[in-house]
Amino acid sequence: HRFGDGTNSLNISATGDVELIGTAKYERHFIIPPTINGNPSDHPTQIALFTASALEFATTGTKYAHCEWEIPSDWDGTDVYIEIDWNPNSGAMSGTDTIKWDIEYRSLAQDEAINLGTSVTVSETNSNDYAQYQSHHSRFTLVYNDANQPLTAQDHIFFKISRDTSVANDFGGTVAVTAFEIVYISKGLPTN
């Protein structure tokens, strides 16, 4: 069954799959809570931050957070975005204070080796003045047709996230990550 004007419409297949046709698409957001399992030495510190759970990244030592997401069947085949929701939690950022985030990722199909191909690293640097606890979203683009890690529906994307403390004018305090967020354009309702 098709509902709409034919150009922008809603299609329901015989098996019940729902698909948006034409420009009838919408932006979907998935939140991945910032948690860790166990106490690996290279992970940031898990903290409680008022009403949130957070991962605290210090200015010394390299710490990594990891998360994973499966590209759902309703993805429209364009770029995907990941955001880091963070705030300076040990004081305000001002002047030349800088935070740089790096995300290394790899997109894997079922039965594919996790070390196959070249992983991709995307970065975002921010030198804005933020008050202590003021939230900010750093957004990174995962290009759908990247030569090293192209994205495909049902692939699993594995993320390795770190604060790059070697950046010039690195903020001298800790920052707290309260969420990781995946953003993509949906063409319908996911069936798997």
N, C-alpha and C positions, 0 to 999 in steps of 0.2 A: 504494500500500500504506500502511496506517496501523498503527502500533504504539503500544500504550498503552491507557488506559482510556476513550478517546473524549473526555474532558474535557481531559486533559493528555497529549498524544501527539506522536508523530513521524510526519509524513506524507512519503512519497516519491512524487512525481508520475511520470507516464509518461515525462517527459523527464529524470527524474533529479534534479529540484530537491528539496532537503530543507528542510522547514519544521516548526518547533515550534509546536504548537497549544496554546491555553489559557495557563496560567501557566508552561509549560515554555519559559522563556527564560533567557538568560544575559548577563552583562556582558562586552563585548569591549573590549580596550585596544589602541590603535595608538600606537607611539612614532614621532615624527618627529625625527630627529637635528638638533641645532642647528648648521647649517652655512650658509655664505654662498658665493656665487659672485662672483668678481671682488673689487673693493675699493671699493664705492660709499661716498661720504663720509658718508651717513646710516645706515650699518650699524654695529652694535656690533663689537667686536674679537673675532676668532676666536682662542681660546687652547687650549692643552693644560692640563688640570687633573687631575693624577695619571693615572688610567687612563681619563679621559673627555675628549672634545672638548667645548668649551663656547663660548658667546658671552658676552663680558664687557660689562656695561652700566655705564658710569661715572655719576657724579652730575652731571656737566656735559654740556650739549649733548643734543639729542634724537636718539636712535638708534632705528632700526626693524629688527625682524626680520620676515621674511615667510615664510609657509608656506601650503600648499594641501592639501585633502583632498576626495576624492569620497565622498559618502554612498553606502554600498553597499546592495545589494538586500536584505540580511538585516536592515537597520535596522527597528525595530518602530514607528517613527512618533512616538516621544516625544522629550523633551528630549535634547540632545547636550551633552557637557561637554568642555571643553578645559582641560588643566592645564599650568601652567608649573612645571617642576622646577628649582629654583634654590637657591643658597646665598650667604651673604655671604662673599666670598673675600678681602677685604682686611683683615678684622678682625671682631670680634664685634659684634652688634647688642645694645644694652641701653637701658634707660630708655625714652625716648620715640622712639628711632630708628624710622623708618617706611619701608617700601617700598610703593609703589603701582604696580600694573601695569594698563595699559589694553590692551584688544584690540578693534580695529575689524575687523568682518567683513562680508562680502557673499556671499550664496549665489546662484549662477548656474546656470540651466539651459543645455543645449546651445543654441548660436546666440544666446544672450541677450547684450546689451551689458554690458560690465563696469562701466559707470557708471550702470546702470539702478536706480532706486529710491534710498532713503535707506539708507546703511550703518548698522549698529548698533554701538555701543560698549558694552562691559561692562568693569567695573573691579573690582579687589580690593585692599584695603589691609591691611597686616599690620604690627603694632607689637610682636610678640613678641620676647623675648630669644632670639637664636640665636647659638651659638658660631661662630667662623670655620669654614667648610666644612660646617656642619650643614645637611643637605638639608631642603627644605620644598616642598610641592606647593600652589600656589595654583590653586583650581578656579573656573572660570567656566561659567555656564549659557547655552547657546544655546537659547532657547525655540523649540520646534518650530513654533509658530503665530504668531511675531512678525509684527505687521502690516506692518513694513517689509521684513523678510527672512525669510519663512517657509521652512522646510526641506522638501525633497522628495528622495526617493531618486533617485540619479544626479546630483543637483546637485553642483557643485564649490563648496566654501567657501574663500574667499581670506581669510587672516588677516594683519593688520598689528599687530605686537606692540611695545609700547614701555614703558619705565620712565618713570613720570610724576615727574620730579624737582621739580615745583612743589608737591608735597604738603607740608603742614606737618611739620616735624621729619624731613625726608628724611635717610635714612642717609647719612653723609658718605663712605662708601667704595664700592667696586665690588661688584657682584653677578654671579655666573656662572650662566647658564642651561645645564643639562646635557641637557635634553630638553623637547620639547613632546609632550603625550599627549592623544589623542582617546579618549573613553570614551562608549559608547552601549550600549543594550540590543539584543541580537540575537534574532531570532525563527527563526533557522535557519542554514544555511550560505550564504555569498554566492555568487551565480552570475555576477556581473559587478561 
